[in-house]
Amino acid sequence: MKRIYLILLISLALVSCESAYKKASHEIVQTNSQKPSYPITKKGDVIDHYFGTAVADPYRWLEDDMADDTAAWVAAENKVTHAYLNKIPFRAQIKKRLTNIWNYEKVTAPFKEGNYTYFYKNNGLQNQYVMYRKDIGGNEEVFLDPNTFSEDGTVSLGQVSFSKDGSIAAYTISEGGSDWRKVKIVDVQSKKQIEDTLVDIKFSGLSWYKNEGFYYSSYDKPKGSELSAKTDQHKLYYHQLGTKQSIDKVVFGGTPTQKHRYVGGDVTEDDRYLLISGAVSTNGNRLFLKDLTKKNSPLVTVLSHTDSNTYVIDNMGSKLYLVTDLDAPNKKIVTVDASNPTSNNWVDFIPETKNVLSTSAGSGYFFTNYMVDAVTQVNQYDYDGNLVREIKLPGVGTASGFGGKKEDEVLYYSFSNYVTPDTTYAYDAQSGNSRVYNKPKIDFDTDAFISKQVFYTSKDGTKVPMIISYKKGTKLNGNNPTILYGYGGFNISLKPRFSITRAVWMEMGGIYAVANLRGGGEYGTNWHDAGTKKKKQNVFDDFIAAGEYLIDHNYTSKQKLGIMGGSNGGLLVGAVMTQRPDLMQVALPAVGVLDMLRYHTFTSGAGWAYDYGTSEQDKDMFEYLLGYSPVHNVNSGVDYPATLVTTGDHDDRVVPAHSFKFAAELQAKGSIKNPLLIRIETDAGHGAGTPVSKTIDQYADIFSFTLWNMGIKNLK
C-alpha cells in the first residue's frame, strides 16, 4: 500500500545521477568579481505594523506576479545576470561537460499492472523520462511520452495510477513547474483518453477503488493569481468513472470540523478501507478510516489530534499495521483492529530503536529502513513480527525501494552514495538474494573519488554529522573550491545520493560537503524540533560551524567556500550570509523562503508554521522571525559574498517574490565589490519536473559563477 501523503516543503534536490574532467586552476591572482550595473528597482511606501513595531516593505509590489511592472523587472534582472554569466570564459566548457556526462541511458525499476510491466527510461538528454511497457511476450513500446506534451519540455508527467485490474490509468501533468495539476484518464489497451481532463488539482495522490473511480485532493481555486494566492483548506474528492468532474463528491474536508491544509486519501490494497489523513501543518496528522465494504459506513477516528505523524502501511483483514512517532520519536510499527482503532488499543509490532525508521511492504514482508548517522540499514520482517534477515547492501550509502504488492515475487531497490551512481537491484524476498538489475553506463570513475563522514561541534556543543566528498589525492591545503550544502528543516533527511551535478563539481577539483543539520529528520523528532520556531538559530549555527570546520581543517578557505541550499535551504543560505558574510565567498540561495514575516500569506505557506511560527502569532515570535528574516536583515555597506539567487517564475510553493525582494534589498544596500544577482527561470517552478535542458543551463551558470567569484581564471 502506498503511504498517505503529507505535503512537505521540499528542498530543491540536485539532480541525481554523473569522467575524469580536468581540474580547475586554483591559483588566485586577483578576484574575478565585478559589481554589475543593476536595474533600478522602485521603492514603495508600504509599512506594516506588528505588535506596535513598524516594518517597511518597499518592494511589496514585486509580490504581484500578474503585474506588467513585475514582468519588466524580471526581464531587466535576467538581462543583467545573463550578460554577466555569458562573459565567464569557461561557462561553455562546464555546460559541455554537464551535457556529455548527462548523456547516458537511465532506467527505473519495473512494476507490474494488469497484463503489462511498466518502467521509465531516459535515453540520455531527453527533457523528461518516458514511460514504457512490456507485454507478456516481452514486446516493448512507449506508453506515455511527456516530451510530446510540449515543445520545450516544460509540461511534465507526475503520478501515474492504475485501476485495480490495470485496465485504466489516471495520470497527472504539471505545466511550467506549477504545483497545480491536471489529470487525464486513458484506456490502457488503446492508450486513448476516455474522459474529459480533470483540472485544478493540487498536492494530491490518485488512489483507485476497484475499477470504479479514484480519490484525489485539491483546494478551491483561489481568487487572484493561482501562483501566489493563499490556498488554505484542502478537500478529498471521489471521481466516479464516466461522470463529470463538476459532480465529484467531497468525501472529507471543507466543513468546520474537517478544515485541514493538507488532506490525503488512500485505499488499502484489498479495497476494504479508505484511510484519510488530515493535517494543519507539515508536521502531525489526524487519521480516519472508512469501511468501504459497508454502504454508508461512518467515518471512524483513529487519531483525533495532530501530535504525531501516523499512517497505515498495510492491513491483513481488519488488522491494521501503522507507522507512528506517537510516543516514539524515532518511529515504530504498531497493530490494531479496525473495529476499535484508537491509540489506546495499539500494540507494538516492531518497537522503536535508537535509529530513525522508515518502512515499506511487499512480497508479504515488511522492510524497515533505518538511518544510522544518515546511512541506510535494512531489515526484513514477516507479518508476525519475526526478523527474517538483515539485508546486505552493496556498500555504505542510501538504499530505497523494497515496496510492491503482496503477490510480487521480486522486489526492487536502488543504492547509491555521493560517489556511486544509482544502481537498481532485484531482490528475491524468499531467498534474500540480490542481483544487479540495471547499472548505468556513465562516464564517471567512481574509484577516483572518496566520500567520508565527519562529526563536528556546533556552537552549543551539539555533535553534527557531515559527509565530505572529493577526488582522491586532493591536497588539504585550504585552496580547494568547496560547496557546503544544507537544508535543516521539515523533518527532511539529507541522505547520501549520487548527482550528476555534484560529480561534475568534484571532477573540476571541487569539494562537496553536506551537513546534516538540526531541523532535519536524521535523528528523529527531537532532532527536528531542535531546529524549529524559536530554536531555528540552531540550524544556522550548525551550518556556520560546518563552514568553520572545513576552513579549520584545511579543506578550503573563506575565499574558496560557497554555501548552497534550496527552499528551506534557501532560507538557510540567506540567514547565514546575512549573519556571517565574512565566512564565505559565494552564496547560492535557491527558491528560498526569505521573507519570514509574510511567508504564510502565500499559497500553502501557512502550513509551514510548525517549523517557523508566524509573525502574527505573538510579539516574541514576531521579534524572533524579524531577527533572522533574510529580507529584513540586509544592511547597507556590508560586503556580502558574491550571490546568485535562483528561482522560477512559476514557483507556487515558495513564491518567487521571496527571491525578488531579497535580491532587490541586496542590490540596493549590499556589497560594493561582489556581484549580487538573481537568475529567474521562466516556465519553471520549485524544481520537480524541470526539463533536463534547463537544469544543465542552470548548473552551468551556478558553477561558473561560483568558480569565477572564487578567483579561478580558467579551467585547464
Secondary structure, 3 states (H helix, E strand, C coil): CCCCCCCCCCCCCCCECCCCCCCECCCCCCCCCCCCCCCCCCCCCCEEEECCEEEECCCHHHHCCCCHHHHHHHHHHHHHHHHHHHCCCCHHHHHHHHHHHHCCCEECCCEEECCEEEEEEECCCCCCCEEEEECCCCCEEEEECHHHCCCCCCEEEEEEEECCCCCEEEEEEEECCCCEEEEEEEECCCCCECCCCEEEEECCCCEEECCCEEEEEEECCCCCCCCCCCCCCEEEEEEECCCCHHHCEEEECCCCCCCCCEEEEEECCCCCEEEEEEECCCCCCEEEEEECCCCCCCEEEEECCCCCCEEEEEEECCEEEEEECCCCCCCEEEEEECCCCCHHHCEEEECCCCCEEEEEEECCEEEEEEEECCEEEEEEECCCCCEEEEECCCCCCEEEECCCCCCCCEEEEEEEECCEEEEEEEEECCCCCEEEEECCCCCCCHHHEEEEEEEEECCCCCEEEEEEEEECCCCCCCCCCEEEECCCCCCCCCCCCCEHHHHHHHHCCCEEEEECCCCCCCCCHHHHHCCCHHHCHHHHHHHHHHHHHHHHCCCCCHHHEEEEEECHHHHHHHHHHHHCCCCCCEEEEECCCCCCCCHHHCCCHHHHHHHHCCCCCCHHHHHHHHHHCHHHCCCCCCCCCEEEEEEECCCCCCCCHHHHHHHHHHHHHCCCCCCEEEEEECCCCCCCCCCHHHHHHHHHHHHHHHHHHCCCCCEC
